[in-house]
């Protein structure tokens, strides 16, 4: 048995969590030695009582390690520990970093530079479009977008990052073999297939419940430089994640919403309490001292062609008058669906060909 396999077994024991494991490793140094230790040796460790010592001593009757390793291999996942180079550096610093992370997909060095984008499951069109736009911009700028694969804002955040051909990580509150919600299976597959990874601290067959989601949330905040709350009601779990982020020393950002909208009461309250108000990804990037890609100097720009435009981008671009033009007028002129116009305008913004003004008006740049 190697150290990773021992950590998988320890992680599957009901009474062993990150804090107890840290205490045990201070004494036994290696996870394999913990599983091989005698009851009386285990009881001497601070915080390890009779129940925990008995459970560790009888671990083979509680945990079927061989079956779990088979499930991991058949699923195509890998497992990393805190000793692994790909384990997120920021996550190691929190009070209770996960003992193991099950990874379906690939983690890259750049995933250490991440921002969490979270919000309500029951959201509005405004919330979904804001999440997609901001996640697109953040991913385009080179940050990995982390969210929870939940319905609503989480789903929109992953979709926005994928649309930018950027990186995104989904932290789920269940085992990989019990992916939740099931309707996001196709989205999870798309993330796994070269754009990021699905990650869990739970063993393969663990079902989601009321305890697993708060545990998942501390990973989202702990992995990230900061947390962006796009839309959240007063009882939203996103507010718990924001609170955990503050405890972990992370920045908290929030998108303002309508003052009468129940779906925005929590996120608006965060702004009242000191979260930075965000209207554009540059508000976050400037705070993190990371800039959106700037236009190259004119001499270099002359040596390369202007960005090519798709047919839809050209139609939308041509529909913008020399003066500011409303999104409704653009939609009328192009005869395209409003959702297509919105996403296309975002792409033109990122190419620095148009700029959005207050009130959903747009002007051409240059």
Residue, then its C-alpha position, 0 to 999 in steps of 0.5 A: x500500500x502506498x501513501x495515496x492508497x492509505x489516504x483514500x482508506x483514511x478518507x473513507x473512515x467516518x470519524x477521520x477528517x482533515x484535522x484529525x489526520x493532521x494530528x495523526x501525521x504529527x505522530x506517525x509521519x506516514x499515512x500507512x503507519x497510521x493504519x498499521x498502528x496499534x490501538x494503544x498507540x493511536x489513543x495517545x494522540x491528541x483528539x483520538x478517543x477510543x471510538x476513533x482508535x477502534x475504527x482505525x484499527x478495524x479499518x479493513x472491516x469498514x473500508x473496501x479499499x480494493x473495490x474503491x481503487x477498482x471504481x476509480x480506475x474504471x471511471x478514469x479518475x485519479x486521486x491526489x493528496x496534499x503531497x501531490x504537485x497538482x494539489x492546489x497551493x491555496x487549498x493547503x493553507x485552509x484550516x481543514x484541507x481535504x485529505x484527498x481530491x478525486x479528479x476526473x480530467x486534468x489539473x494544470x499549473x495555471x489552475x492555481x490561479x483561480x476565481x470562484x463564481x457562485x450564486x443561487x440555483x434559482x436565478x433570473x435571466x439577468x443573473x445567468x447572463x451576468x455569470x456567463x459574461x463575467x466567467x467568459x471575461x475571467x477565463x479569457x484573461x487567464x484565470x481558472x473559473x471554479x464553481x460547483x456544477x449546481x443549477x443556476x449560476x454555477x452552470x452559467x459560470x462553467x458555460x461562460x468559461x467554456x465559451x471563452x475556451x478557458x479553464x474551469x473546475x467543478x467542485x461537486x458535493x458527491x462522489x464522482x460516480x454520483x454526479x449531481x445534478x444528473x442533468x449536468x452530466x453533458x456539461x461535466x463531460x465537456x469540462x473533463x474533455x480538455x477544459x478542466x476537471x470535475x473534483x470531489x473530496x468524497x469517495x466514488x459512491x457518496x450521495x449528495x446531502x445537506x452536509x456534503x455541500x457546505x463541505x464542498x463550498x469550503x474547497x471552492x473558496x479555499x482554492x480561489x483567490x477570491x469569490x464572486x457572488x453573482x446572484x444570491x437570496x438571503x438564504x442562499x448557500x452562496x452566502x455561506x461560501x462567501x463567509x468561508x472565503x472571508x475566514x480563509x482570507x480571500x476577497x469577496x466580490x458581488x454583482x449588484x441586483x435589483x433592490x426589490x428582487x428576492x434573488x439579489x437580496x443576499x448579494x446586495x447585502x454583501x456589497x453593503x457589508x463591504x464586498x467589492x461591487x463588480x460590473x465587469x471582470x476588470x473590477x476583479x482583475x484590477x483588484x488582483x493586479x491582473x489585467x485583461x489582454x490589451x491591444x498590441x502596440x500599433x507597429x506590432x498590430x500592423x504586422x498581423x491581421x485584424x481579428x476575423x469575424x464570424x458571420x454573426x459577429x459581422x452582422x451584429x458589428x455592422x448593426x451598430x450605428x456610428x453613435x450609441x445603439x441599443x441592444x434592442x435596435x441591434x436585435x431588430x436589425x440583425x433578426x437574430x435571437x436576443x440570446x445570440x445577440x447578447x453572446x455575440x456582443x460579448x465576443x466583440x467586447x472581448x475582441x475590443x471592437x465594441x464597448x457597452x455603455x450603461x443601459x445596454x447601449x453599445x458603441x464601436x471602438x476605433 
